[in-house]
Amino acid sequence: MAQNTISTAILIIAGVVAVAALINAMFPAVYGISGSVTSVSEASGDRMKTDFTIISEGLDPSVSSTLHVYVKNTGKLTITGANLVKTDVYFGSGSDLYKCKTGTALPSWQYEIQDGNGDQNWDPGETLDIAISTDDYDFRSDRQIVRLVVYNGVAAGKEFTL
């Protein structure tokens, strides 16, 4: 009888040690997966709340090599000024697209928030005036394309002819 009790106790202790080892091995993996799922969920929610529409484009009457593109924030997400400068701006025709950078080296783009509340954030309902400057590009040729891609990968494009 005593042998059965000792054998049973040894098996129970071995089982508890095996379960503890399994938990110690599995917990970090489950915790890491949980963090990844949370991160992907937040990024997905961010993209789902982001939406904008290119509403108009036209040449600057004083500088014919500057195209103004007016973009309305139609989403539910405020895009901060720090994230707004991470926007990629493309223009061109057909398969010849050029990427602009913010700054002074041409081609470049700058922005101004129209009808805003005075802060540097692009809030829902506000319109962004993007000025694309080039040195010798002809925006008047047929079937021009402008495409914007904001920091989180949401994009909008429009084909136009001036």
Sequence and secondary structure as in RCSB ss.txt:
>XXXX:A:sequence
MAQNTISTAILIIAGVVAVAALINAMFPAVYGISGSVTSVSEASGDRMKTDFTIISEGLDPSVSSTLHVYVKNTG
KLTITGANLVKTDVYFGSGSDLYKCKTGTALPSWQYEIQDGNGDQNWDPGETLDIAISTDDYDFRSDRQIVRLVV
YNGVAAGKEFTL
>XXXX:A:secstr
 HHHHHHHHHHHHHHHHHHHHHHHHHHHHHHHHHHHHHHHHHHHHHHHH  EEEEEEEE SS TTEEEEEEEE S
S  B HHHHTT EEEEEETTEEEEEEESSSSSEEEEEEET  SSSSB TT EEEEEEE SS  TTSSSEEEEEE 
TTS EEEEEE  
